Amino acid sequence: MQLISKKWALVACLYSALILPAFNVAAMAEDGKLTHFQLSNGLDLFVKEDHSRKVAAIQIWVMVGSANENDSERGISHLIEHMAFKGTKTRGVGRISEEIEEIGGEINAYTSLDETVFHIVVPATEASRGLDILTDAVFRPSIDPQELEREKKVVVEEILEGEDRPEDVASRLLFKTAYTRSPYQYPIIGFKDVVEKITRENILDFYKKWYVPENMFLIIVGDVDPLAVSKDLESLTANVKQTGFFRVPLPQEPPQKNIRSAALRDANARETRLDIAFHIQSMKGNDVNALDLIADILAARDDSRLVRLLKKEKGIVNSISVYSLTPKEPGLMQISATLDAKNLDAATRSIMEELARLRQTPPSEDELQNAKIHVESQHVYARETVQGAARNMGSFQNQLADADYEEKYLVLNSAVTPQQISDAAEKYLAPPNLTITVLLPDGVAEDFQIERLEKIASTIEPEIKTGSQNTAASPTVIYELENGMKVILVPDNSNPVISFRIASLGGKRFETEDTQGIMNFVSRMLTKGAGNMTEFDLARKVDEIGGSIEGFSGFDSFGLSGSFFSRYWGEALELLSQVYTDPSFPQDKIDR
């Protein structure tokens, strides 16, 4: 082992908290082995032990969402989500939340296209009671008539608020235009006139059909005994019986034969919104990994292609993002930008040119490797919490009937080749499999015609270019260096991530009347450049090692914090040293 250089030691001595995880991912995965139980009523239970955290995440997944609703039910899944915690036969209104709070836990729920999820996080010592509360809420809701009327008003208010948010209006416009048969075209939250008419009997009928053991499963992650948990659940659901559930296939979206487009004006919009989308496969497809990597290459990071080209170099968009939606049924690759209306033509042309270039010329090995690291980091960082790990497992179980698929996904992610990226782009990201929608503020670009963007998108041709670990947490260790500075190490073997905080005296307490706000300003400037690195160079280096970094300033402390893959700890430490000891404070960033 080499000695740490003086520059590295300077950074290390300033650590106030450092998480040192295991470096052997395979060993970590083995220690966190997933145990699957199927109860006598057909209900599936997946338990992943994690004894390094003294908490437990318990999630009940119901495999029904907005896509499974008929026209008279649009919004009922979301409404049921609201009603689940409003009382049961044995727990009155408000008692469920009170009991969870009494044991120091948190409770919530969400609805999506293909699922409704009810979840809690509780101290591990209260896992049995938490499971009792959650199963009671989900399997035996009272659906109190008065509470139902109150919650219908709450949901209607949410719908109306969404109609006032330009980003929601733009999203609904895109999905309604892109899909012609698939129920993915409808908003998850539903429609006002439908929700207002939903009755208690409608909810009970929906419950009877969908909330059955064959269509549900539980995920538990944390410091629990799998066998004990399974026995608890068997007892708690003894009266929940199988029903012979049969899932009717959803309407399938036909292949798109012509470019689709739509434009809308919105009085609440302050900037123009451009969405360009392509139909892609579901999570079951063989191209999912390549599609996720394409989204990352295009716009997931500051040095991604579209961010660099359209935002940083050309300055023709205010923001741009790319999202690969691959749910149970065929999804969308969505490119979204906010911009000035005068730049719509230029932005559309630049986006389509970059897609054409990606179809014809595979990315470099370095560019693809950076994307792989970033995609992997999103999965790894999600596992830093028991609820994040449970949600990942639940998503894979819901979509692929394989709760343990994440490691397979990451193996496939690492195996994608540059040519596979171009092949996937050629297969999906080209006309006529293209939908363009634009949301415009009132009073701008009065002569705008969406057909102009269709023409631009359909005529683009690119310029071809050549070219075994213990998961239990170890005790905290404190070192005091010869200069009196302290290094505090908190080993954590549960996830291959190294987290840090470099702190020194500073912050608001050290400011005068004339320098109010300066510490916060300086903390924000730390990541704007260091040494010979520009802000772009620094962001690229951070992305290359799967990390994040930001300055902070509190009341009496000041410094730098972030996280990286543990396998890159050496590069991370060297980079942090330069950022903390040699910030460049570029004048143009200060002026901005």
N, C-alpha and C positions, 0 to 999 in steps of 0.2 A: 504493500500500500504506500503510495507516494505521500509525502508531506504536503499539507495545504500551503499554498503560497501566501505571502503577507497580505495581498489584496483580498484573497478569499477569506483569510482569517478576520479581516476587518469587517466583512459582511457577516460572517458567522457569529462574531461576538455581539452583534446587535440583535440577534434573534430573540424575540420574546416568546415565540411559540413555534415549534417545528414538528410537523407530523412526518414520521419516518415509517412508511408501510413496508410490507414484504415485497421483495423484488421477484419472487417466483409466483407468477399468476396461476400456473397450473396447480401448484400446491395449495394456493389460496382457494381455488375453485373446488378442489377435492375436500378441503376442510369444511366448506360451505355446501356440502352435497344436498341436493334437493330430494326430499322424500315425498312420494305421492301416495295418498290413500284414496280409495273409493268406498264411500260409506254404503250401508245396506240399502239406502234409498237412491243410490246412483249419484249422489253429490260428490264431486271431486274436491279434494283438499291437497294443496301443495304447501309444504313447510320447508323453509330454509333456515337452518340454525345459524345464528351470528351472535356468539357469546361475548364478543368484544364491545357490544352496545347493550346497555341494560334497559332496552326498550323493545317493544314489539309493534310491528305494523300489521294490521289485520284488514284485509280487503275482501269484500264480496262483489264479485263480478257477475252481472246479469247480461247475457249475450243478446240484448235487444237495445236498439237505439232509434234515432229518428228515421233511419232508412227502413225500419220494419213497420212504420205506422201507415195506415190508410188515410185517405183524404179527410175523413171525419175525426182522425186522431192526431193530426199534425200538432206536436207539442206535448202530447200526453206523457211521453217518457220523461221529459224534463219536469213536468208538473209532478209526476210521481216522485222524482228525486227530491223535490221540495217537501212532499208530504211524508216521506219515510221517517223523519225524525219528529213528527208532530204527535206522537203518542201511540201506544199499543193497548191491548186489552188489560195489561197489568201495569203499564206505566202511563200516567196522565200526560197531558200536553205540557211540554217543557221539561219533563222529567228526564228524558234521554240525555239531553245536553247537560243537565245538571249533574247526573251521575258520572258522565265522562269527565266533567270538570272536577268532581270530587276526588277522582282517582288520579288527577294530574294528566289527563289525556286531551286529545284533540279529535274532533269528528267532522267529517265533511262528505260531500258526494259530488259527482259530475256526470254529465250525459254527453255522449258523442254520437257519431253516425251509427256505430255498430254495437255500442255497449252503454250500460249505466253502471256506475261503480260507487259503492258506499265504503268508506274507509275511515279507520281510526288509527291513532298512534297512542299507545299507553305505556306506562312503566311495565317492564317485563313481569314484575311481581303481581301485576293486576291483569295479566293477559287473559286469565280465565274469566274474570268479571267483564272485561271488555268484550270478549267473545259472546258472552251472555247478552249484553246490552245490544250489540250490533245485530246478532241473529234475531233477537226479539223485534228490533226495529224493522228489519227487512222482511222477515217471514210472517210477522203478525201485526202489521200496521192497522190502526183502527180506522183511518181515513175519516176523521171527524168532519161532519158536514160544514160546521161553522169555520173550522180551520181551512177546509178546502176552498171555501169562498174567499177567505182572506188571501190564501196563497195564489189563487187565480188572479186576484188583483195585483199581487206582487209580480207575477209572471207577465201579465199584460203590461205593467209599467216597464219591465225589462225590455219587452218587445218594442214599446214606444221609444224608449231611450236608444235602443239599437237603430231605430229608424232615423234618429237624429245624429248618429255617428257616421261620418263619411266612410270610414274604413269598413264598417259593417255593411253599409249600402253598396259599396264597391264589391265586397265579397259576395253578397247575394246576387248582384248583377252578373258576376263572372260565372258562378255555379249554375244559375238559371239559364245562361246562354250556352255554356259548355255541355251541359247534360240535357238530353231531350226525353229520355225514357227512365234513366236511373233515378231512384229516389234521393240520391245524393244532391239533387238539384234543390231540395227544400231545406230551409233553415232549421237547424237543430232545435232552436227555441220554439218554433212553431209560428202560427198566425193568430193574431188577436181575435178574429171572429170565431175561429175554431176553439181556442182555449176557453173563451167565455161560455161556450156551449157544453163543455165537458162536464159530465155528471159523476157523482159517486159511483153509480152503477157502471158507467163506462170504465172507470178506473179499476173497479173490482173485476170486471170482465177481462181487461187487459192483463191484470195481475194473474188471474187464473190461467190465462193462456201462456204467458211468458215467464213468470216467476216460479219456475218449477225446477226440481233438482237436475233434470237432464239438460237444462239450459243455463245452469249457474255453476260457479266454482269459487272456492276461497283460496286466497294467497296469504300466508303468514310468514313474516321474516323477522327474526330477532332472537333474543335470548330465551328460547322456549324449548320444551321437550316435545318433539313431534308426536310421540305415542300418547302422551298425556293430553295434548291438544286434540288429537283425533278422537279420543274417548269422550272428551268434553263436547265436541261437536256432534258426535253420534247421539249423545243424550239430548242435546239442545234441539236437534232436528228430528227427533224420533217420530214426531207426528206429521212431518213433511213427507208426502208420498209421491212416488212417480206417477205420471199421468199419461204416458205413451206419447210424449211430445214429438211433433213432426214439424220440421222447418220448411216452409214453402220457399223455393228459390226466388230471389228478387228479380225484377225486370232487368234485362241486360242492355247496356248501352250499345247501339250498333256502331260499326266503324264509321268514322267521320269522313265524308266524301268531299266536303267543301268547307272553306274557311268560314267561321262564324264570327259575328261581331255585333257589338251593341254599344251605344253611348247614352249617357244620362247626365242631366244637370242636377246639382244639389245645392240648395240655398245655404247649407251649413258648411260646405266645402271651402277651405281656404287655399288649397293647392290642388292641382290636377293629379289624378291617380290613373296609372296605366297598368293593366294586367294582360299578360300574354301567357296562355296556358296550352298544354298538350295532354291528350289522353295517354296514360301509361298503364302498366299492369297493376294487379293487386299484390299484396304482400306474398302471395303464393308463387309469384312468377320467378323465373330464373335471372331476370335482369335487375332485381331490386338493389343489389349492392352497387352495381354500376350506376344506376339512376341516383342513388344517394350520394355517390362520389361526384357525379356530374353537378348536382346541386351545390356541393361544397366548392368544387372548382370554379363555378360561375359566380357565387356571391356569398359564401358563408363567412368569409374573413376579409380583413381590410386589404389583403393583397390578392384576393380572388379577382378573376378576370373582369367581370362587369363592374364591380366596385371600383377597381383601379381605373378602368377605361372610361366609364360614363360619369362617375362621381369625381374622382381625383384628377384625372387628366383632362377630360373634356368639360367637366362641370355642367353637364346638361341634365342631371337628376339631383334631387335633394337626398334621396335614399333609394336603395334598390336591394331586393332580397329574392332568393329562390328557395322554394319549398317543394320537396318530393313527397306527395301524399300517396301512400300505398296502403289503404285499409283492406277490409275483407274483399271488397269488390274493386274492379279497376278504378284507379285514382287519377290524379292530375299532377303534372309538373307545372308549378305556378311561378311565374316571374312577375314581381310587383315593384313598381317604381312610383315615387312621388316626384313631381317636376312642374316646371312652368309650362303652360299649354303651348307656348311657342316652340318648345323643344320636342314635341311629340313625334314629329317626323324623324328628327335626328336620332332620338332615343330608340325608336322602333327599328330604324335602319341599323344602328350599331348593335343592338341585341341580336337581330337576325343574322347579321354578318358574323358575329362571334359564334353563334350556333352553327352556321354553315362551316366555319373554320374548324370547329370541333368535330363536325361530321367527317371532314376530309383529312384532317391532320390530327393524329393521336396526341394527347398531352405528353410532355416529357416525363421521364421516370421520377425526377425530383418533384415536379408539380403534383403528380399522382400520389407520391409518397406523403407529401404534406397533407393532401386531402384525406388519405387513409388515417393518418395520425389524428387529425381533427375529428373525423367521424368516430374513431375509436374512443377519443377522449370524452365525447358526449355521453357515450354509454358508460364509461368507467366512472366519470364524475357523478352520474345519476345514481350509481351504486354507493355513493358515500353516505347516503341516508337509507334507513330501512324502508321508508316509504318509496323512495326512488327505485330501489332494487325490486320491491314488490310490484310497482307499476310496470317496470320493464318486463318482468316475468308474466304479469297478467296480460299485457299487450300481445306477447308472443303466444300465450295459451289461447287467447281469444281469436287471434287471426290464423294461427297455424296448428292449434291443438298440440303445442309443444312448449311448455313453460320453461324448459331448459334450453331453448334455441339460441339464446344470446351468444354463447360461446361459439356456436356453429356460425352464426352471422358474422362474428368478428374474424373467424378463420377465413370465411369466404371474402370478407372485405379485404383482407391482406393479400388475397390471391388474384384480385382483379388486375387485368393487364391494360396497358394503354390502348391496345387495339379494341378491347371490349368496350372501352369508353366511347370510342368513335362509332363502333357498331351499334351501341345502344342509342347514341345521338342520331344516327342515321335512321334507325328503326322507329323512333318516336318523335324527335324534335324537328319536324319539318312539315310544311303544308302538304296536303290539305288538313292534316291533323292539328289544327290550330284555331284557337279562339282568342279574339282581341276585344277587350272592353275598356272603356274610358269613362271616368267620372270627372265632370268639369264643374268648377264653381260658376255660379250665375254671373253673366256679364262679361265673360272672357271668351276669346276665340269664337266670336259669333258665327263666323263662316266655316267652322270646323266640320269636316265630313269624315266619318269613320272609314268610308270606302277608300280614302287616300292611304290609310295605314294598311288596309288589306292589300292594296296594290304594292306598296313598299315591301311588305312581308313576303309576297308571292314571287317577287322578281329578284331577290337577293342572290348573288353568286359570290362566294368568298374569293379573296386573293389567296391562291394556294401557296403555302410556304413549305420548304423542305426542312427539311430539318426533323423441500417440504417445510413449510412455515406454520408457526402457531398463530392462530387468528386472535388469541386473547391479547388484549392491550397490555403492554409492559409498563412498569412504573415510570413516572416522570423523572428525568435525570437533569440536574442543574450543575453546570460547570461555571466556575469563576476563573476568568483568565488573569494573567499577571497584572494587567492594567486595570483590573477591578470590574470589567464588563462581564455580563452574564450571558450564558448560552443555555436556554431551556429546551430540552428535547422531550417530546411526547411520542414515543413509538406507537404505531398503530398498524397492525398487520392485516387489516381487513380489506384494504383496497390499495392498488398500486399507484398511489398518488402521494406526492410530497407537497405539503402546504406550509407556508411560511408567513411570518410577520416580522419585519425589521422595524424596530421602534426606537425612538429617542425622545427626549424631552422636547416639547414644542406644542403647537396648537393654540387655541384661542386665549388661554391664560397668559401667554407670553406676548400677545399683541397689545399695542397701545392704541389710543384713540386715532392716531394718524395712520396706523397700519392695520386697521380692522379688515379681516378677510384675507390678509396676505398669506397666512399659513395654508389655508385651503387652496388658494391660487397656486402656490408653489407645489403643493402635493399633486394637483392636477397637471402641472407642467412636467413632472418627473418622467412621464411616459411619452413626451412629445419629441424625444430625441436624446441621445447620449453619445459622447465621444464623436465619432464620425458617422454615427447612425442617424438617419432621419426618422421621423415618426413611422413612415412606411417600412423602413428597414427593420426597426425594432418590432413592429407588429408581425412582420414576416418571420423573424427569428423566434418570437414567442410561439407563433402558430406551428413552426417546424418541430417544436418539442412538446406539442400538445398542451400548451399552458395558457394562463391568463395572468395579468399583472395590473395593479393599479395603486396609485398613491392614496394616502388617507391623512386626515387631520382631525383630531378630536379636541377635547377641552384642554388636555395637558400632554398630549402625545402626537407624534408626527412620524410618518414613515411610509413603508411600501409593503404590500401584501399580494399574495397570489398563490397559484397552484400549478404543478407540472406533473407529467408522468414521472414516476420515481426512477425509471431507467435512464432518464436524462438529467439526473440530479446535478452532475458535474457541469454540463452546459448551462443549466438553470442558474447555478450558483455564480458562475462566471458572468453571466448576463446581468444578474441582479447587482453584482458588484459594480459593474460599469454604470448601470442606471442610477444607483444610489450615490456613488462617489464621483461620477463625472457627467451629470446632466448638462445638456447643451443649452437649454433655454432659448430656442430659436426665436429671433425677434418677430418673425411673421406670425408665429403661434401666440406670442405675448400680445401682439397688436390685436389679433382676432379675439 
